[in-house]
Amino acid sequence: MRNTSRNLVLLFAPLAVAMTFAPDAVAADRPNIVVFLVDDMGIMDTSVPFLTDEQGEPKRYPLNDFYRTPNMQRLAQQGIRFNQFYAMSVCSPTRISIMTGQNAARHRATNWINPQKNNAGPHGAPDWNWIGLTPQDVTLPGILRSQGYKTMHIGKGHFGAAGHPGSEPLNLGFEINVAGAAFGAPGSYYGEKDYGQQTRRKHHAVPHLEKYHGTQTFLTEALTLEANALVKQAAKQEEPFYLYFAHYAVHAPFDSDPRFAANYKDSGKPENAQAFATLIEGMDKSLGDLLDQLEALGIAEETLVFFLGDNGSDAPLGDQHEVACAAPLRGKKGAHYEGGMRVPFIAAWAKPDASRPMQQRLQIPAGKIQSQVAAVQDLFPTILDVANASGPERHIVDGLPLQTLLTGKPDPQRKEQFLMHYPHGPHRSNYFTSWRDGDWKVVYHTLPDEKTTGGFIQFDDGHFQLFNLASDPFESTNLAQSHPQELKHMMQGLIAQLAAHDALYPVDDAGNALRPQLP
């Protein structure tokens, strides 16, 4: 079943009037664009090595030999991968950052959105953007659609709470929505269970896939079949398309994909970890099937693919503050460590051909690793530039175009910075702000002394953690006490960034904002 709408023109009419159209906005040589987004996939959940050694060469670690992702390898070999690409450490903030080009501290959807109730937390920022995006918000698909692109949403939405407009991708600039809803986790990956309809989690049953109910079609495969059908239709219409293909995989529940279970049964890993690996491999097969479809349709040379995860790994291997599921990085989804925020990112033409004018305008080198810092909000200006599209000047964009980095060159105009603001709890790492600036990273814990029994994590280091990522990339040593001047400098930067983004803060029992304090 395909979900479409005829009312979006009315919803976006004010936005269309406000836009300044690019001179060549209706040119026929604009590329197709695919954002292939994987849920809960960290930088180490792949056979593709993203981390590098002292010489900048890719370095394999044990997890790279556990996972099987040949199609990610295929994409990386024909394009460029980033090894310091950041996302927010939980999902909804990242997804809305891709849609708006804004850091979560600015768009204020700073936590994962519980579809049914406001999950700010007992001291959480009371005015955070729980309802999510609205039809009045400027969005990437809204801009692209108003300027000639066919905009298609496949898979996980999670842009807004149930009962609010943001829960429906059709209200946010997409012409077509298949499977997108308010929730972030599927009721089930199994077609035999109607993707959750025949379970206790029927409130998370994935919509629009009734044709596969009662079959052995795994959810990842069903979404791929739907995506390939839509791509075929768009190719026939000979109009550029924007495909936002957001897999529910590899989010829990860790339902084992039977197509790949035999590959991990002798791995020695726990059962849930084996199931997680099958979800990874099924996602990778989906990527390969999509690339094959683009090539079969004769449009691969004019299709630009961006592959990424939405937050750090949630592989069922160890605690979120340990070196385990993202080893050698520390932490996992929700954590303030690199393992919670570092995600895989690959950009490539679906089929490289240097003779094509489109590819000559954006020359992506094959097999290159880019080590300069970038982040999810950078996709918004990058894609608009590639599409020769423009949005309203009133819309604030925190992201910066990636075009220079995509060519494999350094961009001296970009600062090596990333802000992660999480004024919420209890959820893994609670009430923290992380600020990276150059080689240094500081983490401020707003409520460091609360006990875990009350829903908070006890940090022996108090309010502050300070790391030098150049000398200590795996965050093993807190330098807050030994480097007081650097700590003060970094905290000044963190406080200034929150102010510049008009951020919200946790509150005390009286409702007073708990703003970060200098050491």
Kinemage of the C-alpha trace (Angstrom):
@kinemage 1
@onewidth
@group {chain A} dominant
@subgroup {mainchain}
@vectorlist {calphas} color= white
{ca met a 1} P 0.000 0.000 0.000
{ca arg a 2} L 1.274 3.447 -0.838
{ca asn a 3} L 0.309 6.475 1.187
{ca thr a 4} L 0.019 9.707 -0.807
{ca ser a 5} L -1.478 13.127 -0.254
{ca arg a 6} L -2.999 15.830 -2.426
{ca asn a 7} L -2.996 18.460 0.297
{ca leu a 8} L 0.713 19.217 0.614
{ca val a 9} L 0.600 22.031 -1.940
{ca leu a 10} L -1.684 23.926 0.420
{ca leu a 11} L 0.476 23.145 3.422
{ca phe a 12} L 3.611 24.384 1.726
{ca ala a 13} L 2.173 27.301 -0.205
{ca pro a 14} L 3.526 29.938 2.255
{ca leu a 15} L 6.966 28.318 2.103
{ca ala a 16} L 6.989 28.299 -1.691
{ca val a 17} L 6.182 32.008 -1.798
{ca ala a 18} L 8.980 32.799 0.629
{ca met a 19} L 11.640 30.984 -1.389
{ca thr a 20} L 14.122 32.475 -3.769
{ca phe a 21} L 14.427 30.044 -6.655
{ca ala a 22} L 17.828 29.185 -8.054
{ca pro a 23} L 18.312 30.267 -11.689
{ca asp a 24} L 18.595 26.700 -12.918
{ca ala a 25} L 16.125 25.186 -10.475
{ca val a 26} L 14.206 23.467 -13.255
{ca ala a 27} L 17.272 22.219 -15.092
{ca ala a 28} L 17.050 18.638 -16.279
{ca asp a 29} L 20.590 17.758 -15.194
{ca arg a 30} L 20.049 17.757 -11.431
{ca pro a 31} L 20.989 14.464 -9.780
{ca asn a 32} L 18.744 12.053 -7.995
{ca ile a 33} L 19.588 11.991 -4.302
{ca val a 34} L 19.339 9.062 -1.899
{ca val a 35} L 19.745 9.370 1.868
{ca phe a 36} L 20.150 5.813 3.136
{ca leu a 37} L 19.737 6.066 6.906
{ca val a 38} L 20.269 3.130 9.263
{ca asp a 39} L 18.798 3.171 12.751
{ca asp a 40} L 21.179 2.619 15.696
{ca met a 41} L 24.166 1.824 13.488
{ca gly a 42} L 27.484 2.949 14.904
{ca ile a 43} L 30.804 3.389 13.182
{ca met a 44} L 32.046 -0.085 14.137
{ca asp a 45} L 28.941 -2.079 13.071
{ca thr a 46} L 30.416 -2.936 9.688
{ca ser a 47} L 33.145 -4.832 7.902
{ca val a 48} L 34.278 -1.488 6.447
{ca pro a 49} L 37.103 -0.037 8.555
{ca phe a 50} L 36.422 3.621 9.276
{ca leu a 51} L 39.044 4.208 11.953
{ca thr a 52} L 42.619 4.846 10.874
{ca asp a 53} L 46.135 4.368 12.197
{ca glu a 54} L 48.779 7.036 12.823
{ca gln a 55} L 49.467 7.263 9.076
{ca gly a 56} L 45.811 7.799 8.235
{ca glu a 57} L 45.401 4.325 6.768
{ca pro a 58} L 42.281 2.272 7.532
{ca lys a 59} L 42.765 0.002 10.530
{ca arg a 60} L 40.692 -3.089 11.163
{ca tyr a 61} L 39.445 -4.069 14.599
{ca pro a 62} L 37.752 -7.307 15.727
{ca leu a 63} L 34.228 -5.971 15.176
{ca asn a 64} L 35.094 -5.271 11.528
{ca asp a 65} L 35.699 -9.003 11.142
{ca phe a 66} L 32.472 -9.972 12.912
{ca tyr a 67} L 30.068 -8.039 10.681
{ca arg a 68} L 29.445 -8.754 6.996
{ca thr a 69} L 28.677 -5.696 4.862
{ca pro a 70} L 29.978 -6.283 1.319
{ca asn a 71} L 27.719 -3.629 -0.189
{ca met a 72} L 28.941 -1.005 2.213
{ca gln a 73} L 32.418 -2.037 1.075
{ca arg a 74} L 31.253 -1.632 -2.525
{ca leu a 75} L 29.948 1.867 -1.839
{ca ala a 76} L 33.062 2.872 0.126
{ca gln a 77} L 35.341 1.630 -2.643
{ca gln a 78} L 33.639 3.857 -5.200
{ca gly a 79} L 33.296 6.893 -2.924
{ca ile a 80} L 34.513 8.604 0.218
{ca arg a 81} L 33.929 7.671 3.834
{ca phe a 82} L 34.255 9.943 6.876
{ca asn a 83} L 35.775 8.658 10.102
{ca gln a 84} L 34.805 11.631 12.282
{ca phe a 85} L 31.185 12.105 11.286
{ca tyr a 86} L 28.878 12.958 14.167
{ca ala a 87} L 25.190 12.462 14.877
{ca met a 88} L 23.146 13.237 17.955
{ca ser a 89} L 23.406 10.325 20.358
{ca val a 90} L 19.680 9.462 20.107
{ca cys a 91} L 17.514 9.165 17.033
{ca ser a 92} L 14.782 11.831 16.731
{ca pro a 93} L 17.233 14.727 17.235
{ca thr a 94} L 19.381 13.433 14.364
{ca arg a 95} L 16.443 12.868 12.028
{ca ile a 96} L 15.114 16.371 12.585
{ca ser a 97} L 18.630 17.781 12.130
{ca ile a 98} L 18.778 16.145 8.693
{ca met a 99} L 15.370 17.600 7.876
{ca thr a 100} L 16.175 21.146 9.051
{ca gly a 101} L 19.951 21.586 8.909
{ca gln a 102} L 19.912 22.637 12.552
{ca asn a 103} L 21.680 21.303 15.600
{ca ala a 104} L 19.267 19.719 18.076
{ca ala a 105} L 20.045 22.450 20.608
{ca arg a 106} L 18.417 24.880 18.174
{ca his a 107} L 15.430 22.856 16.903
{ca arg a 108} L 14.887 21.661 20.493
{ca ala a 109} L 13.809 18.112 19.741
{ca thr a 110} L 16.639 17.109 22.057
{ca asn a 111} L 15.420 13.650 23.049
{ca trp a 112} L 14.004 10.607 21.296
{ca ile a 113} L 10.284 11.276 20.901
{ca asn a 114} L 8.071 8.936 22.875
{ca pro a 115} L 4.996 8.770 20.638
{ca gln a 116} L 2.514 8.541 23.512
{ca lys a 117} L 3.813 10.803 26.288
{ca asn a 118} L 6.204 13.648 26.928
{ca asn a 119} L 9.446 11.994 27.977
{ca ala a 120} L 11.385 15.073 29.064
{ca gly a 121} L 12.405 13.361 32.314
{ca pro a 122} L 11.892 14.513 35.913
{ca his a 123} L 14.325 17.424 35.535
{ca gly a 124} L 14.187 17.620 31.745
{ca ala a 125} L 13.815 20.831 29.770
{ca pro a 126} L 10.056 21.423 30.120
{ca asp a 127} L 9.602 23.255 26.814
{ca trp a 128} L 11.577 20.889 24.598
{ca asn a 129} L 10.072 20.107 21.207
{ca trp a 130} L 8.283 16.866 22.052
{ca ile a 131} L 5.600 17.281 19.373
{ca gly a 132} L 8.317 17.395 16.699
{ca leu a 133} L 8.172 18.971 13.264
{ca thr a 134} L 5.115 20.809 11.966
{ca pro a 135} L 3.863 21.658 8.449
{ca gln a 136} L 5.044 25.222 9.005
{ca asp a 137} L 8.668 24.163 9.524
{ca val a 138} L 11.188 24.491 6.723
{ca thr a 139} L 12.293 20.997 5.735
{ca leu a 140} L 14.673 19.544 3.196
{ca pro a 141} L 12.015 17.518 1.326
{ca gly a 142} L 9.673 20.505 1.412
{ca ile a 143} L 12.219 22.694 -0.333
{ca leu a 144} L 13.173 20.010 -2.842
{ca arg a 145} L 9.559 19.218 -3.673
{ca ser a 146} L 8.708 22.870 -4.245
{ca gln a 147} L 11.585 23.075 -6.707
{ca gly a 148} L 10.850 20.094 -8.898
{ca tyr a 149} L 11.975 17.009 -6.997
{ca lys a 150} L 9.818 13.967 -6.374
{ca thr a 151} L 10.162 13.363 -2.632
{ca met a 152} L 9.745 9.829 -1.305
{ca his a 153} L 9.874 8.580 2.282
{ca ile a 154} L 10.453 4.887 2.969
{ca gly a 155} L 10.743 3.392 6.449
{ca lys a 156} L 11.094 4.970 9.857
{ca gly a 157} L 9.774 8.481 10.439
{ca his a 158} L 9.843 9.366 14.156
{ca phe a 159} L 9.636 13.102 13.416
{ca gly a 160} L 6.804 13.843 15.861
{ca ala a 161} L 4.539 12.437 18.548
{ca ala a 162} L 1.336 10.531 17.788
{ca gly a 163} L -1.655 12.743 17.133
{ca his a 164} L 0.534 15.629 15.984
{ca pro a 165} L 1.237 16.579 12.343
{ca gly a 166} L 4.918 15.607 12.560
{ca ser a 167} L 4.001 11.965 12.966
{ca glu a 168} L 2.986 11.872 9.282
{ca pro a 169} L 5.845 12.455 6.791
{ca leu a 170} L 3.300 13.641 4.202
{ca asn a 171} L 2.870 16.775 6.319
{ca leu a 172} L 6.582 17.544 6.146
{ca gly a 173} L 7.319 17.784 2.436
{ca phe a 174} L 7.190 14.177 1.275
{ca glu a 175} L 4.905 13.348 -1.638
{ca ile a 176} L 4.928 9.630 -0.808
{ca asn a 177} L 5.213 7.857 2.521
{ca val a 178} L 5.604 4.132 2.968
{ca ala a 179} L 5.907 2.789 6.521
{ca gly a 180} L 6.659 6.068 8.286
{ca ala a 181} L 4.846 6.798 11.567
{ca ala a 182} L 5.335 8.370 15.012
{ca phe a 183} L 7.196 5.472 16.594
{ca gly a 184} L 10.842 4.586 16.180
{ca ala a 185} L 10.920 0.819 16.778
{ca pro a 186} L 8.897 -1.730 14.802
{ca gly a 187} L 6.489 -4.022 16.562
{ca ser a 188} L 8.150 -6.909 14.751
{ca tyr a 189} L 10.405 -7.489 11.762
{ca tyr a 190} L 8.450 -10.587 10.758
{ca gly a 191} L 5.847 -10.600 8.007
{ca glu a 192} L 4.303 -13.642 9.686
{ca lys a 193} L 3.469 -11.330 12.603
{ca asp a 194} L 2.233 -8.555 10.306
{ca tyr a 195} L 5.208 -6.425 11.411
{ca gly a 196} L 3.799 -6.163 14.921
{ca gln a 197} L 0.045 -6.259 14.332
{ca gln a 198} L -0.099 -9.827 15.674
{ca thr a 199} L 1.951 -9.065 18.805
{ca arg a 200} L 1.613 -7.231 22.102
{ca arg a 201} L 3.422 -4.361 20.382
{ca lys a 202} L 0.623 -3.725 17.867
{ca his a 203} L 0.796 -0.011 18.711
{ca his a 204} L 4.143 -0.151 16.859
{ca ala a 205} L 2.885 -2.164 13.882
{ca val a 206} L 4.563 -0.815 10.742
{ca pro a 207} L 1.909 0.696 8.419
{ca his a 208} L 1.306 0.436 4.655
{ca leu a 209} L 2.788 -3.062 4.218
{ca glu a 210} L -0.377 -5.163 4.256
{ca lys a 211} L 0.563 -6.898 0.992
{ca tyr a 212} L 3.370 -8.681 2.873
{ca his a 213} L 1.303 -9.686 5.914
{ca gly a 214} L 1.367 -13.387 6.606
{ca thr a 215} L 4.398 -13.923 4.384
{ca gln a 216} L 8.006 -14.708 5.261
{ca thr a 217} L 9.121 -11.306 3.968
{ca phe a 218} L 11.415 -9.747 6.548
{ca leu a 219} L 10.690 -6.049 7.212
{ca thr a 220} L 14.023 -4.924 5.756
{ca glu a 221} L 13.242 -6.779 2.530
{ca ala a 222} L 9.690 -5.444 2.319
{ca leu a 223} L 10.930 -1.863 2.582
{ca thr a 224} L 13.551 -2.563 -0.081
{ca leu a 225} L 10.961 -3.951 -2.494
{ca glu a 226} L 8.836 -0.846 -1.947
{ca ala a 227} L 11.805 1.492 -2.403
{ca asn a 228} L 12.875 -0.175 -5.640
{ca ala a 229} L 9.334 0.020 -7.004
{ca leu a 230} L 9.160 3.747 -6.272
{ca val a 231} L 12.570 4.356 -7.833
{ca lys a 232} L 11.424 2.542 -10.966
{ca gln a 233} L 8.304 4.680 -11.147
{ca ala a 234} L 10.298 7.891 -10.659
{ca ala a 235} L 12.766 6.870 -13.379
{ca lys a 236} L 9.893 6.434 -15.852
{ca gln a 237} L 8.622 9.912 -15.060
{ca glu a 238} L 12.053 11.335 -15.851
{ca glu a 239} L 12.036 13.752 -12.946
{ca pro a 240} L 14.761 14.051 -10.307
{ca phe a 241} L 13.891 12.350 -7.051
{ca tyr a 242} L 14.855 12.575 -3.406
{ca leu a 243} L 14.611 9.192 -1.715
{ca tyr a 244} L 14.831 9.213 2.073
{ca phe a 245} L 15.249 5.514 2.798
{ca ala a 246} L 15.282 5.126 6.588
{ca his a 247} L 15.482 1.524 7.735
{ca tyr a 248} L 13.977 0.429 11.026
{ca ala a 249} L 16.947 -1.907 11.185
{ca val a 250} L 19.040 -2.237 13.202
{ca his a 251} L 16.891 -1.008 16.102
{ca ala a 252} L 15.529 -3.426 18.697
{ca pro a 253} L 13.633 -5.722 18.874
{ca phe a 254} L 16.546 -7.905 17.870
{ca asp a 255} L 14.572 -10.249 15.630
{ca ser a 256} L 16.977 -12.526 13.822
{ca asp a 257} L 16.818 -12.285 10.040
{ca pro a 258} L 16.662 -15.979 9.049
{ca arg a 259} L 18.384 -15.279 5.735
{ca phe a 260} L 21.670 -14.633 7.536
{ca ala a 261} L 21.444 -16.404 10.899
{ca ala a 262} L 23.780 -19.237 9.866
{ca asn a 263} L 26.616 -16.762 9.323
{ca tyr a 264} L 26.841 -15.996 13.053
{ca lys a 265} L 25.739 -19.153 14.881
{ca asp a 266} L 29.345 -20.189 15.572
{ca ser a 267} L 30.600 -16.692 16.417
{ca gly a 268} L 30.582 -17.171 20.169
{ca lys a 269} L 28.551 -13.984 20.544
{ca pro a 270} L 25.332 -13.846 22.613
{ca glu a 271} L 22.086 -14.655 20.833
{ca asn a 272} L 20.947 -11.031 20.716
{ca ala a 273} L 24.295 -9.949 19.302
{ca gln a 274} L 23.989 -12.577 16.581
{ca ala a 275} L 20.496 -11.313 15.755
{ca phe a 276} L 21.838 -7.749 15.621
{ca ala a 277} L 24.467 -8.916 13.126
{ca thr a 278} L 21.754 -10.435 10.911
{ca leu a 279} L 19.959 -7.082 10.929
{ca ile a 280} L 23.194 -5.426 9.832
{ca glu a 281} L 23.689 -7.892 6.994
{ca gly a 282} L 20.050 -7.588 5.886
{ca met a 283} L 20.404 -3.804 5.777
{ca asp a 284} L 23.552 -4.224 3.708
{ca lys a 285} L 21.749 -6.492 1.247
{ca ser a 286} L 19.104 -3.787 0.921
{ca leu a 287} L 21.788 -1.275 0.010
{ca gly a 288} L 23.123 -3.611 -2.651
{ca asp a 289} L 19.653 -4.274 -4.060
{ca leu a 290} L 19.011 -0.546 -4.330
{ca leu a 291} L 22.341 0.078 -6.078
{ca asp a 292} L 21.584 -2.782 -8.475
{ca gln a 293} L 18.151 -1.304 -9.225
{ca leu a 294} L 19.609 2.120 -9.972
{ca glu a 295} L 22.064 0.528 -12.368
{ca ala a 296} L 19.425 -1.639 -14.046
{ca leu a 297} L 17.294 1.441 -14.652
{ca gly a 298} L 20.214 3.280 -16.222
{ca ile a 299} L 20.175 6.107 -13.654
{ca ala a 300} L 23.021 5.088 -11.334
{ca glu a 301} L 25.454 7.549 -12.939
{ca glu a 302} L 23.131 10.417 -12.080
{ca thr a 303} L 22.245 9.340 -8.552
{ca leu a 304} L 24.160 10.536 -5.498
{ca val a 305} L 24.012 8.299 -2.421
{ca phe a 306} L 24.585 9.357 1.196
{ca phe a 307} L 24.830 6.453 3.643
{ca leu a 308} L 24.830 7.062 7.405
{ca gly a 309} L 23.670 5.977 10.845
{ca asp a 310} L 21.461 8.097 13.099
{ca asn a 311} L 23.355 7.625 16.380
{ca gly a 312} L 25.995 5.412 17.924
{ca ser a 313} L 25.697 1.656 18.022
{ca asp a 314} L 23.175 -0.104 20.229
{ca ala a 315} L 24.602 -3.560 19.624
{ca pro a 316} L 23.789 -5.776 22.646
{ca leu a 317} L 27.433 -5.972 23.671
{ca gly a 318} L 28.214 -4.349 27.021
{ca asp a 319} L 27.245 -1.197 28.898
{ca gln a 320} L 26.973 2.232 27.299
{ca his a 321} L 29.977 3.538 29.240
{ca glu a 322} L 32.288 0.649 28.450
{ca val a 323} L 34.519 -0.214 25.530
{ca ala a 324} L 32.380 -2.995 24.097
{ca cys a 325} L 29.838 -2.570 21.304
{ca ala a 326} L 31.868 0.162 19.553
{ca ala a 327} L 35.325 -1.106 20.528
{ca pro a 328} L 37.877 0.410 20.494
{ca leu a 329} L 35.652 3.470 20.965
{ca arg a 330} L 34.009 3.924 24.327
{ca gly a 331} L 30.256 4.073 24.789
{ca lys a 332} L 27.165 3.360 22.722
{ca lys a 333} L 23.817 4.914 21.773
{ca gly a 334} L 22.764 7.597 24.255
{ca ala a 335} L 26.223 7.976 25.731
{ca his a 336} L 28.326 11.124 25.796
{ca tyr a 337} L 31.370 9.185 24.577
{ca glu a 338} L 32.471 8.890 20.944
{ca gly a 339} L 30.817 5.501 20.558
{ca gly a 340} L 27.470 7.184 21.160
{ca met a 341} L 27.890 9.943 18.576
{ca arg a 342} L 30.298 8.714 15.883
{ca val a 343} L 28.470 7.113 12.946
{ca pro a 344} L 29.405 5.696 9.533
{ca phe a 345} L 29.084 8.116 6.646
{ca ile a 346} L 29.745 7.287 2.986
{ca ala a 347} L 29.086 9.473 -0.044
{ca ala a 348} L 29.349 8.121 -3.562
{ca trp a 349} L 27.816 8.233 -6.991
{ca ala a 350} L 25.797 5.043 -7.379
{ca lys a 351} L 27.928 4.295 -10.427
{ca pro a 352} L 31.035 6.448 -10.890
{ca asp a 353} L 31.602 7.823 -14.386
{ca ala a 354} L 33.969 10.774 -14.612
{ca ser a 355} L 32.706 11.641 -18.085
{ca arg a 356} L 29.271 12.621 -16.793
{ca pro a 357} L 28.758 16.388 -16.332
{ca met a 358} L 27.021 15.887 -12.987
{ca gln a 359} L 29.950 13.940 -11.617
{ca gln a 360} L 32.412 16.442 -13.030
{ca arg a 361} L 30.725 19.119 -10.927
{ca leu a 362} L 31.144 16.987 -7.791
{ca gln a 363} L 34.190 14.768 -8.188
{ca ile a 364} L 34.126 12.189 -5.409
{ca pro a 365} L 37.363 10.173 -5.260
{ca ala a 366} L 37.245 6.392 -5.011
{ca gly a 367} L 38.204 4.660 -1.776
{ca lys a 368} L 39.150 7.862 0.031
{ca ile a 369} L 38.896 8.458 3.796
{ca gln a 370} L 38.057 11.954 5.014
{ca ser a 371} L 39.188 12.686 8.574
{ca gln a 372} L 37.851 16.201 9.010
{ca val a 373} L 34.937 16.618 11.429
{ca ala a 374} L 31.444 16.845 9.948
{ca ala a 375} L 27.926 16.205 11.237
{ca val a 376} L 24.370 15.329 10.301
{ca gln a 377} L 23.165 18.931 10.016
{ca asp a 378} L 25.634 19.368 7.133
{ca leu a 379} L 23.482 17.200 4.867
{ca phe a 380} L 20.820 19.904 4.522
{ca pro a 381} L 22.993 22.593 2.848
{ca thr a 382} L 24.997 19.964 0.965
{ca ile a 383} L 21.950 18.412 -0.686
{ca leu a 384} L 20.384 21.773 -1.490
{ca asp a 385} L 23.588 22.844 -3.183
{ca val a 386} L 23.832 19.603 -5.162
{ca ala a 387} L 20.184 19.972 -6.209
{ca asn a 388} L 20.699 23.620 -7.162
{ca ala a 389} L 17.882 24.509 -4.777
{ca ser a 390} L 17.512 27.228 -2.184
{ca gly a 391} L 15.437 27.780 0.912
{ca pro a 392} L 14.048 30.860 2.613
{ca glu a 393} L 16.597 33.263 4.081
{ca arg a 394} L 14.666 33.399 7.354
{ca his a 395} L 15.564 29.779 8.108
{ca ile a 396} L 18.679 29.418 10.292
{ca val a 397} L 20.987 26.616 9.167
{ca asp a 398} L 23.759 25.371 11.452
{ca gly a 399} L 25.179 22.891 8.936
{ca leu a 400} L 27.881 23.691 6.414
{ca pro a 401} L 28.182 22.329 2.853
{ca leu a 402} L 30.355 19.232 2.537
{ca gln a 403} L 31.316 19.763 -1.089
{ca thr a 404} L 35.021 20.395 -0.432
{ca leu a 405} L 35.300 17.464 1.958
{ca leu a 406} L 33.494 15.197 -0.509
{ca thr a 407} L 36.300 15.774 -3.019
{ca gly a 408} L 38.768 14.402 -0.481
{ca lys a 409} L 40.380 17.749 0.254
{ca pro a 410} L 40.590 19.525 3.605
{ca asp a 411} L 38.347 22.527 4.117
{ca pro a 412} L 40.284 25.170 6.078
{ca gln a 413} L 37.113 27.233 6.486
{ca arg a 414} L 35.468 24.545 8.630
{ca lys a 415} L 36.085 24.388 12.363
{ca glu a 416} L 36.499 20.987 13.982
{ca gln a 417} L 33.496 21.390 16.275
{ca phe a 418} L 30.423 19.461 17.394
{ca leu a 419} L 27.781 20.218 20.038
{ca met a 420} L 25.625 17.513 21.626
{ca his a 421} L 23.077 18.799 24.133
{ca tyr a 422} L 20.905 16.377 26.098
{ca pro a 423} L 18.887 18.143 28.819
{ca his a 424} L 16.957 14.967 29.697
{ca gly a 425} L 16.895 11.866 31.843
{ca pro a 426} L 16.690 9.190 32.982
{ca his a 427} L 18.075 7.565 29.857
{ca arg a 428} L 21.572 6.108 29.726
{ca ser a 429} L 23.768 9.225 29.958
{ca asn a 430} L 21.583 11.816 31.659
{ca tyr a 431} L 21.506 15.621 31.590
{ca phe a 432} L 24.749 16.276 29.753
{ca thr a 433} L 26.236 18.580 27.182
{ca ser a 434} L 29.262 17.598 25.106
{ca trp a 435} L 31.364 20.085 23.158
{ca arg a 436} L 34.191 19.216 20.798
{ca asp a 437} L 36.524 21.952 19.597
{ca gly a 438} L 39.616 20.839 17.721
{ca asp a 439} L 41.392 18.017 19.542
{ca trp a 440} L 39.618 18.737 22.818
{ca lys a 441} L 36.276 17.509 24.078
{ca val a 442} L 34.507 18.477 27.286
{ca val a 443} L 31.436 16.847 28.830
{ca tyr a 444} L 29.378 18.727 31.396
{ca his a 445} L 27.113 16.623 33.617
{ca thr a 446} L 24.337 18.815 34.972
{ca leu a 447} L 23.330 16.432 37.794
{ca pro a 448} L 26.428 14.364 38.537
{ca asp a 449} L 25.662 13.432 42.133
{ca glu a 450} L 22.318 11.707 41.734
{ca lys a 451} L 22.311 7.975 42.406
{ca thr a 452} L 21.475 5.414 39.735
{ca thr a 453} L 18.597 4.211 41.909
{ca gly a 454} L 16.925 7.548 41.256
{ca gly a 455} L 17.376 7.181 37.520
{ca phe a 456} L 20.678 9.033 37.243
{ca ile a 457} L 24.213 7.895 36.661
{ca gln a 458} L 26.866 8.498 39.315
{ca phe a 459} L 30.043 10.046 37.864
{ca asp a 460} L 33.085 9.885 40.111
{ca asp a 461} L 34.532 12.795 38.137
{ca gly a 462} L 31.779 15.212 39.172
{ca his a 463} L 30.460 17.733 36.674
{ca phe a 464} L 33.351 17.650 34.217
{ca gln a 465} L 35.101 15.258 31.877
{ca leu a 466} L 37.851 16.495 29.566
{ca phe a 467} L 39.547 14.475 26.842
{ca asn a 468} L 42.195 15.130 24.240
{ca leu a 469} L 41.006 13.092 21.251
{ca ala a 470} L 44.320 13.448 19.418
{ca ser a 471} L 46.353 11.711 22.121
{ca asp a 472} L 43.485 9.725 23.654
{ca pro a 473} L 40.931 8.908 20.916
{ca phe a 474} L 39.289 6.241 23.057
{ca glu a 475} L 38.608 8.592 26.007
{ca ser a 476} L 40.402 6.586 28.655
{ca thr a 477} L 41.771 9.461 30.756
{ca asn a 478} L 39.818 12.389 32.196
{ca leu a 479} L 42.078 15.467 32.142
{ca ala a 480} L 39.666 17.820 33.926
{ca gln a 481} L 41.769 18.087 37.080
{ca ser a 482} L 45.190 18.044 35.459
{ca his a 483} L 44.378 20.666 32.796
{ca pro a 484} L 42.291 23.323 34.585
{ca gln a 485} L 42.981 26.108 32.082
{ca glu a 486} L 41.958 24.001 29.117
{ca leu a 487} L 38.876 22.854 31.011
{ca lys a 488} L 37.888 26.459 31.679
{ca his a 489} L 38.490 27.401 28.034
{ca met a 490} L 36.386 24.494 26.774
{ca met a 491} L 33.573 25.220 29.212
{ca gln a 492} L 33.531 28.839 28.076
{ca gly a 493} L 33.092 27.562 24.532
{ca leu a 494} L 30.359 25.123 25.562
{ca ile a 495} L 28.398 27.816 27.393
{ca ala a 496} L 28.772 30.221 24.459
{ca gln a 497} L 27.537 27.587 22.005
{ca leu a 498} L 24.429 26.851 24.048
{ca ala a 499} L 23.661 30.553 24.199
{ca ala a 500} L 24.220 30.945 20.451
{ca his a 501} L 21.789 28.092 19.762
{ca asp a 502} L 19.188 29.484 22.195
{ca ala a 503} L 19.266 26.138 23.972
{ca leu a 504} L 16.920 24.893 26.694
{ca tyr a 505} L 18.166 23.541 30.017
{ca pro a 506} L 17.189 21.006 32.653
{ca val a 507} L 15.435 22.425 35.691
{ca asp a 508} L 15.611 22.002 39.452
{ca asp a 509} L 12.644 21.117 41.658
{ca ala a 510} L 11.522 24.753 41.616
{ca gly a 511} L 11.630 24.932 37.809
{ca asn a 512} L 14.795 27.050 37.626
{ca ala a 513} L 17.073 26.439 34.650
{ca leu a 514} L 20.218 24.492 35.495
{ca arg a 515} L 22.749 26.208 33.249
{ca pro a 516} L 26.305 24.910 32.915
{ca gln a 517} L 28.761 26.519 35.311
{ca leu a 518} L 32.454 27.244 34.888
{ca pro a 519} L 34.825 25.145 36.985
